[in-house]
């Protein structure tokens, strides 16, 4: 083995700053891109921003879409009144105001204020009796008495230290003549939650009819009595990044980028570019950065439009009927159509909202895995989830369908081959309980 100097030629892919910027721009939503342009204008003296002239038609067409969640549909309407600031007090202010009217000593009121400020958003007390006594240097008896005083405030259930205590406080207040409700909450809450009706009937020696009545009463209790009183978070709303409009039986695709500022070059600096000094080098570098930014934005625009046009071609039924008619479509298929890499499609569709005649959706929702059908075609996982929810909604609640029966139903009725485990996975994603927990006494 010899040591020596060897000359070797290799090729490596270098992730330049400009390339990283182009990849980042592809993932930006239109609002994020607008903020990024503003930041670049502050750093680059050659960039001059010019607001685009207001256009009445454009403003009407690009009206923001308000939603409570990440997507919306035709049947999800939001009243403008939802966005009016509420004048009501928050949870803690309301409870502190109630405490002012209690006939208690000054010390007890101070303890009560301390307890109120240790409640979480749902009204639960986050510290134990011993911790209250230790931190305020009072006896545990006095701490417990103050907690009981707190639990007398409205709404009923406030100040509870766990779910069981919260439900008990409400049961005693709302159903004082039904001691069996308190007994079930105290000793058999887990059996009730798992809907072990027969076992509850045997342990308590009461009929299933009585169990049904008690279960209905407990269903009326609120496990989070103060969730609606805490200061609400700002309303969620979004601006669609891509627009699909139907005009004369044709779908028109456009980007909702009318409010992006127009970028121009500051000509005063460009006069310095021909000088052979450090200033000209600096101006030249900034000009290259400007041109790279312009090209990256245009490349982003072209890529998104290409992807959206493929979606329009493949998802005609979805554009007419909504998610229930979404066809199976993967990012790889779209990438092959436009001759790009799958990762490029993934970046271009992330953080984007698309407005269609069927509603506004996160763009990533339109891609789903494939499930085989008996006729050789494929069904999208989104459509299968829609059918799964519909099938469970229509089942006999006395004999809910098991996951295996649902899988057999899909194969027989819709020709969709799906395993029991996949059914269970989709059911959990839809937050639907298992068949044992869906069973009801009717």
C-alpha positions in Angstrom: 0.0 0.0 0.0 1.5 3.3 -1.1 0.8 6.8 -0.1 0.6 9.4 -2.8 -1.3 12.2 -4.5 -3.9 11.1 -7.0 -5.9 13.4 -9.3 -9.5 12.4 -9.6 -12.4 14.0 -11.4 -15.9 13.7 -9.9 -19.3 15.3 -10.3 -21.4 16.4 -7.3 -24.7 18.0 -7.0 -24.3 21.3 -5.1 -27.3 22.8 -3.4 -26.7 26.5 -4.1 -28.4 29.3 -2.3 -30.4 30.1 -5.4 -31.6 26.5 -5.8 -32.7 26.4 -2.2 -34.6 29.6 -2.7 -36.4 28.2 -5.8 -37.4 25.1 -3.9 -38.7 27.2 -0.9 -40.7 29.5 -3.2 -42.4 26.4 -4.7 -43.8 25.5 -1.3 -45.0 29.0 -0.3 -48.6 29.9 -0.4 -49.5 33.1 -2.2 -49.6 35.1 1.1 -46.2 33.7 2.1 -44.8 34.6 -1.3 -46.1 38.2 -0.9 -44.3 38.5 2.5 -41.2 37.0 1.1 -41.1 39.5 -1.8 -41.5 42.3 0.8 -38.5 40.9 2.7 -36.4 40.7 -0.4 -37.2 44.3 -1.3 -35.9 45.4 2.1 -32.6 43.5 1.5 -32.1 44.3 -2.1 -31.9 48.0 -3.0 -32.5 47.2 -6.7 -36.0 46.0 -6.1 -38.8 48.5 -6.3 -42.3 47.3 -5.5 -45.3 48.6 -7.2 -48.8 47.8 -6.0 -51.0 46.6 -8.8 -53.9 48.9 -9.7 -57.2 48.0 -8.1 -59.6 46.2 -10.4 -63.2 45.9 -9.4 -63.8 42.8 -11.3 -60.7 41.1 -9.8 -61.7 42.1 -6.3 -65.1 40.5 -6.8 -63.7 37.4 -8.3 -61.0 36.9 -5.7 -63.2 37.3 -2.7 -61.6 35.5 0.3 -63.2 32.2 1.4 -63.9 31.9 5.1 -63.8 28.5 6.7 -63.8 27.0 10.2 -61.5 24.3 9.2 -58.9 23.5 6.5 -61.5 23.1 3.9 -65.0 24.0 3.0 -67.9 22.6 0.9 -71.2 23.9 -0.5 -73.1 23.0 2.7 -70.6 24.7 5.0 -71.7 28.3 5.2 -70.3 30.9 7.5 -72.3 34.0 8.6 -70.4 37.3 8.6 -71.7 37.7 12.2 -69.2 35.0 13.2 -66.4 37.5 12.7 -67.9 40.2 14.9 -65.8 40.6 18.1 -67.6 39.2 21.2 -68.2 41.6 24.0 -68.7 38.8 26.6 -66.1 38.2 29.2 -63.7 35.2 29.1 -63.9 32.2 31.5 -61.6 33.7 34.2 -63.1 37.2 34.1 -66.6 35.7 34.4 -65.7 33.5 37.4 -63.8 36.3 39.1 -66.9 38.5 38.8 -69.1 35.7 40.3 -66.7 35.4 43.2 -67.2 39.1 44.1 -70.8 38.4 45.1 -70.1 35.5 47.4 -70.5 36.0 51.1 -67.0 34.9 52.1 -64.1 36.4 54.1 -61.2 38.3 52.4 -58.9 35.4 52.9 -61.3 32.9 51.3 -61.8 35.3 48.3 -58.1 35.5 47.8 -57.9 31.7 47.8 -60.8 31.5 45.4 -59.1 33.9 43.0 -56.0 31.8 43.1 -58.0 28.7 42.3 -59.8 30.4 39.4 -56.5 31.5 37.8 -55.3 27.9 37.9 -58.2 26.6 35.8 -57.6 25.4 32.3 -59.6 26.4 29.2 -62.2 23.6 30.0 -62.7 24.7 33.6 -60.7 21.9 35.2 -58.5 22.6 38.3 -54.9 21.8 37.5 -53.6 21.6 41.0 -54.3 19.3 43.9 -55.7 20.1 47.3 -52.3 19.5 48.9 -50.5 21.7 46.4 -53.0 24.6 47.1 -52.4 24.1 50.9 -48.6 24.0 50.5 -48.3 27.0 48.1 -50.8 29.3 50.1 -49.6 28.0 53.5 -53.1 27.0 54.6 -54.6 23.8 56.0 -55.9 21.2 53.6 -59.3 21.5 55.1 -59.4 25.2 54.2 -58.1 24.5 50.7 -60.8 21.8 50.2 -63.5 24.1 51.4 -62.4 26.8 48.9 -62.5 24.2 46.1 -66.0 23.3 47.0 -67.0 26.9 47.0 -65.4 27.2 43.5 -67.5 24.3 42.4 -70.7 26.1 43.3 -70.1 28.7 40.6 -71.5 28.6 37.1 -71.3 26.7 34.8 -71.9 23.5 36.8 -68.8 21.3 36.7 -66.3 24.1 36.9 -63.4 23.4 39.4 -63.5 19.7 38.9 -60.2 17.9 39.1 -61.0 15.1 36.7 -63.7 13.9 34.3 -65.5 11.8 36.9 -65.8 14.7 39.4 -67.0 17.0 36.6 -69.8 14.6 35.6 -70.7 14.0 39.3 -71.2 17.7 40.0 -73.5 18.0 37.0 -75.4 14.8 37.8 -76.1 15.9 41.4 -77.3 19.3 40.1 -79.4 18.2 37.2 -80.7 14.7 38.3 -80.9 14.9 42.1 -83.7 12.2 42.1 -81.6 9.7 40.2 -78.9 8.3 42.5 -78.2 5.5 40.1 -76.6 8.0 37.7 -74.0 9.0 40.4 -73.4 5.4 41.2 -72.6 4.5 37.6 -70.3 7.6 37.2 -68.5 6.7 40.4 -68.0 3.0 40.0 -68.9 1.9 36.4 -67.9 4.8 34.1 -65.5 2.6 32.1 -68.2 0.0 31.5 -70.6 2.7 30.4 -68.0 4.2 28.0 -67.4 0.7 26.5 -71.2 0.2 26.3 -71.2 -3.0 28.3 -75.0 -2.9 28.7 -75.5 -6.5 29.8 -72.8 -6.4 32.4 -74.1 -3.1 33.8 -77.6 -4.5 34.0 -76.3 -7.6 35.9 -74.1 -5.6 38.3 -76.8 -3.0 39.2 -79.7 -5.5 39.0 -81.7 -3.1 36.8 -83.3 -3.6 33.4 -81.8 -2.6 30.0 -84.5 0.0 29.6 -83.4 1.7 32.8 -79.7 1.4 31.7 -80.7 3.1 28.4 -82.5 5.9 30.3 -79.5 6.5 32.6 -77.1 6.5 29.6 -79.2 9.1 27.8 -79.1 11.3 30.9 -75.3 11.0 31.2 -75.0 11.9 27.5 -76.6 15.3 28.3 -73.7 16.1 30.7 -70.9 18.2 29.4 -67.3 16.8 29.9 -65.9 20.3 29.1 -68.4 22.7 30.7 -66.3 25.8 30.2 -64.9 25.1 26.7 -67.2 27.8 25.1 -66.3 30.4 27.7 -62.6 30.7 27.3 -61.4 33.5 25.0 -62.0 32.3 21.5 -59.1 32.0 19.0 -59.2 34.3 16.0 -61.5 33.1 13.2 -59.7 30.9 10.7 -60.0 32.1 7.1 -58.0 31.6 4.0 -57.4 32.9 0.6 -57.4 30.4 -2.2 -54.1 30.2 -4.2 -55.6 28.5 -7.3 -59.0 29.2 -8.8 -61.0 26.9 -11.0 -64.0 28.5 -12.6 -66.6 27.0 -14.9 -67.4 29.2 -17.9 -69.5 28.0 -20.9 -69.1 24.3 -19.8 -65.3 24.8 -19.7 -63.0 25.0 -16.7 -60.7 28.0 -16.5 -57.6 27.7 -14.3 -55.9 30.8 -12.8 -53.7 31.8 -10.0 -55.1 34.1 -7.3 -52.0 36.3 -7.3 -53.6 39.6 -8.2 -52.4 41.2 -4.9 -48.8 40.3 -5.3 -46.7 43.5 -5.8 -45.1 44.1 -9.1 -41.3 44.1 -9.0 -39.2 46.6 -11.0 -35.5 47.4 -11.1 -34.3 50.7 -9.6 -32.7 52.3 -12.7 -30.6 54.7 -10.6 -28.5 51.8 -9.3 -28.3 50.2 -12.7 -26.3 53.2 -13.9 -23.5 52.1 -11.6 -23.2 48.6 -12.9 -20.7 49.5 -15.7 -18.2 51.0 -13.2 -15.2 48.8 -12.5 -15.2 49.0 -8.7 -16.7 47.3 -5.6 -20.0 49.2 -6.0 -20.5 47.8 -9.5 -19.8 44.3 -8.3 -22.3 44.7 -5.5 -24.9 46.1 -7.9 -24.3 43.2 -10.3 -24.7 40.6 -7.6 -28.0 42.2 -6.5 -29.2 42.3 -10.0 -28.5 38.6 -10.4 -30.5 38.0 -7.2 -33.4 40.0 -8.6 -33.4 38.1 -11.9 -33.2 34.8 -10.1 -36.2 35.8 -7.9 -38.2 36.8 -10.9 -37.4 33.6 -12.7 -38.2 31.4 -9.6 -41.6 33.1 -9.2 -42.4 32.5 -12.9 -41.3 28.9 -12.6 -43.5 28.4 -9.5 -46.4 29.9 -11.4 -45.9 27.6 -14.5 -45.5 24.5 -12.3 -48.7 25.1 -10.3 -50.7 25.8 -13.4 -49.5 22.6 -15.1 -50.4 20.5 -12.1 -53.8 22.1 -11.8 -54.6 21.5 -15.5 -53.9 17.8 -15.0 -56.2 17.8 -12.0 -58.9 19.3 -14.1 -58.5 16.6 -16.7 -58.5 13.8 -14.3 -61.1 15.0 -11.8 -64.1 16.2 -13.8 -66.5 14.2 -11.6 -65.0 15.8 -8.5 -65.4 19.3 -9.9 -69.1 18.6 -10.5 -70.0 16.6 -7.3 -67.3 17.2 -4.7 -65.2 14.8 -2.6 -67.7 12.0 -2.9 -66.7 11.6 -6.6 -62.9 12.1 -6.2 -61.1 9.7 -8.4 -57.9 7.8 -7.4 -54.9 10.0 -8.3 -51.4 9.9 -7.0 -48.7 12.6 -7.2 -46.5 10.2 -9.3 -49.2 10.1 -12.0 -49.4 13.9 -12.1 -45.6 14.1 -12.1 -45.4 11.7 -15.1 -48.0 13.7 -17.0 -46.0 17.0 -16.7 -42.6 15.3 -16.9 -41.5 16.4 -13.5 -40.3 14.6 -10.3 -42.8 13.5 -7.7 -41.1 15.6 -5.1 -41.7 18.7 -7.2 -45.4 18.0 -7.3 -45.4 17.5 -3.6 -43.7 20.8 -2.9 -45.9 22.7 -5.4 -49.1 21.4 -3.8 -48.2 21.8 -0.2 -49.7 24.8 1.7 -52.0 25.6 -1.3 -55.7 26.0 -1.2 -57.7 25.5 -4.4 -61.1 26.9 -5.0 -63.4 24.8 -7.2 -67.1 24.9 -8.2 -67.5 22.1 -5.6 -65.9 24.2 -2.8 -62.5 25.1 -1.4 -60.0 22.4 -0.4 -56.4 22.0 0.6 -54.7 20.9 -2.6 -53.1 17.9 -1.0 -56.6 16.5 -0.3 -57.0 15.8 -4.0 -54.3 13.2 -4.0 -55.2 9.8 -2.6 -54.0 6.2 -2.6 -55.6 3.6 -4.9 -57.8 0.7 -3.9 -58.4 -2.1 -6.5 -61.8 -2.8 -7.9 -63.2 -6.0 -9.4 -63.6 -4.3 -12.8 -59.9 -3.5 -13.0 -60.3 0.2 -12.2 -59.2 1.9 -9.0 -61.1 3.7 -6.2 -59.6 6.6 -4.3 -59.2 6.3 -0.5 -61.1 9.5 -0.1 -64.2 8.0 -1.8 -63.9 4.9 0.2 -63.9 7.0 3.4 -67.0 8.8 2.2 -68.8 5.5 1.5 -67.6 4.1 4.8 -69.1 7.0 6.8 -72.3 6.8 4.8 -72.6 3.0 5.4 -72.1 3.3 9.1 -74.6 6.2 9.4 -77.2 3.9 7.9 -76.5 0.8 10.0 -78.8 -0.7 12.6 -77.4 0.8 15.9 -78.6 -2.3 17.8 -76.3 -4.5 15.6 -73.5 -2.3 14.2 -71.3 -3.7 11.4 -67.9 -5.1 12.3 -64.9 -4.0 10.3 -64.9 -7.4 8.5 -68.5 -7.1 7.5 -67.8 -3.6 6.1 -64.9 -4.9 4.1 -67.1 -7.7 2.7 -69.8 -5.1 1.9 -67.4 -3.0 -0.1 -66.3 -6.0 -2.1 -69.9 -7.2 -2.8 -71.7 -3.9 -3.3 -69.0 -1.6 -4.8 -66.4 -4.1 -6.1 -63.7 -2.6 -3.9 -61.2 -4.9 -2.4 -60.2 -3.6 1.0 -58.8 -5.4 4.1 -60.3 -5.3 7.6 -57.2 -3.5 8.9 -57.7 -0.8 6.2 -61.3 -0.4 7.2 -60.2 0.0 10.9 -57.5 2.6 9.8 -60.0 4.7 7.9 -62.6 4.4 10.6 -60.1 5.8 13.2 -59.1 8.6 10.8 -62.8 9.5 10.6 -63.1 9.3 14.4 -65.7 6.5 14.2 -65.9 4.1 17.2 -65.6 0.4 16.9 -68.7 -1.7 16.4 -68.8 -2.7 20.1 -68.7 1.0 21.2 -71.3 2.0 18.5 -73.9 -0.4 19.9 -76.9 1.2 21.4 -80.1 0.1 23.3 -83.1 1.1 21.3 
